[in-house]
């Protein structure tokens, strides 16, 4: 198994997408090949997107949440996560929500954050590298 990696919400969403099969395959392979982490925020965003965009029922969304928790390590965002996110947002200029993802990844001792939305190759606090897997 490789280093700890963190999956941004968009990566987890692609793992449930039936319209972008290539991205679905890549997202699922990231989960299989790595010691992957997600956060409570990622699960919330997954539920919102798959019920609204993919028209999953909430029962199907609950199944997706359970599967995601079984297949990834779960970081629970707490007060310290939010405070660290505020520092990251101030230092790097990210939105608070992106900063929460980054803070959770750092707290999970991840070396890589897979994200389609953030700057590919950027290094945060000398410890976390953002990579676009697509």
C-alpha positions in Angstrom: 0.0 0.0 0.0 1.2 3.5 -0.8 1.2 6.7 1.3 -2.0 8.2 2.7 -3.9 10.1 0.1 -6.9 12.3 0.4 -9.8 12.4 -2.0 -11.6 15.7 -2.8 -15.4 15.5 -3.1 -15.2 15.5 -6.9 -13.1 12.3 -7.0 -15.6 10.5 -4.8 -18.5 11.8 -6.9 -16.9 10.5 -10.1 -16.7 7.0 -8.5 -20.5 7.0 -8.7 -20.9 8.7 -12.1 -22.3 6.7 -14.9 -21.8 9.5 -17.5 -18.1 9.8 -17.2 -16.9 6.2 -17.2 -13.2 7.0 -17.7 -13.2 9.3 -14.7 -15.2 6.7 -12.8 -12.5 4.1 -13.5 -9.7 6.4 -12.4 -11.6 7.4 -9.2 -12.3 3.8 -8.2 -8.7 2.8 -8.9 -7.4 5.6 -6.6 -9.5 4.1 -3.8 -8.4 0.5 -4.5 -4.6 1.3 -4.9 -4.2 3.7 -2.0 -4.7 4.2 1.7 -7.4 6.8 0.9 -9.0 9.3 3.3 -12.2 11.3 3.0 -13.8 13.7 5.4 -17.3 14.3 6.8 -17.5 17.3 4.4 -16.7 15.1 1.4 -19.6 12.8 2.4 -21.9 15.7 2.8 -21.0 17.0 -0.7 -21.3 13.5 -2.1 -24.8 13.1 -0.8 -25.9 16.5 -2.1 -24.5 16.0 -5.6 -25.7 12.4 -6.1 -29.2 13.2 -5.0 -29.5 16.4 -7.0 -27.4 15.7 -10.1 -27.6 11.9 -10.4 -31.1 11.7 -9.0 -30.2 9.1 -6.4 -32.9 8.5 -3.7 -31.8 9.2 -0.2 -31.8 5.5 0.4 -29.3 5.1 -2.5 -27.3 8.0 -1.1 -27.1 6.3 2.3 -25.8 3.2 0.7 -23.2 5.3 -1.1 -22.2 6.9 2.2 -21.8 3.5 3.8 -19.8 2.2 0.9 -17.5 5.2 1.0 -16.9 4.8 4.7 -16.1 1.1 4.2 -13.7 1.8 1.3 -11.9 4.9 2.7 -10.7 6.1 6.0 -13.0 8.8 7.5 -11.6 12.0 9.0 -14.1 13.8 11.2 -13.9 17.5 10.9 -13.7 19.2 14.4 -13.0 22.6 15.8 -9.2 22.3 15.2 -9.9 21.4 11.5 -12.0 24.5 11.0 -9.4 26.7 12.7 -6.6 25.3 10.6 -8.8 25.8 7.5 -9.1 29.5 8.4 -5.3 29.7 8.6 -4.9 28.0 5.2 -7.6 30.2 3.6 -5.8 33.3 4.9 -2.4 32.1 3.8 -3.1 30.6 0.4 -6.4 32.4 -0.6 -8.4 29.2 -1.0 -12.1 29.2 -0.2 -13.1 28.0 3.2 -14.5 24.8 1.8 -11.4 24.0 -0.2 -9.3 24.9 2.9 -11.4 22.5 5.0 -10.5 19.7 2.6 -6.8 20.7 2.8 -6.9 20.9 6.6 -8.5 17.4 6.8 -5.9 16.0 4.5 -3.0 17.5 6.5 -4.6 16.2 9.8 -4.8 12.7 8.2 -1.1 12.8 7.4 -1.8 12.6 3.7 1.0 13.3 1.2 -1.3 13.8 -1.7 -4.7 15.4 -2.2 -6.4 14.2 -5.4 -8.6 17.0 -6.7 -9.8 18.2 -10.1 -10.5 21.7 -8.8 -7.3 22.8 -7.2 -3.9 23.7 -8.8 -2.2 20.6 -9.9 1.3 20.3 -8.4 0.8 22.9 -5.7 2.5 22.0 -2.4 0.8 23.1 0.8 2.8 23.6 4.0 5.6 21.6 2.5 3.8 18.4 3.2 0.8 18.0 0.9 0.9 17.9 -2.9 -2.2 18.5 -4.9 -2.6 16.2 -7.9 -5.2 16.1 -10.7 -5.6 12.4 -11.5 -7.4 13.2 -14.8 
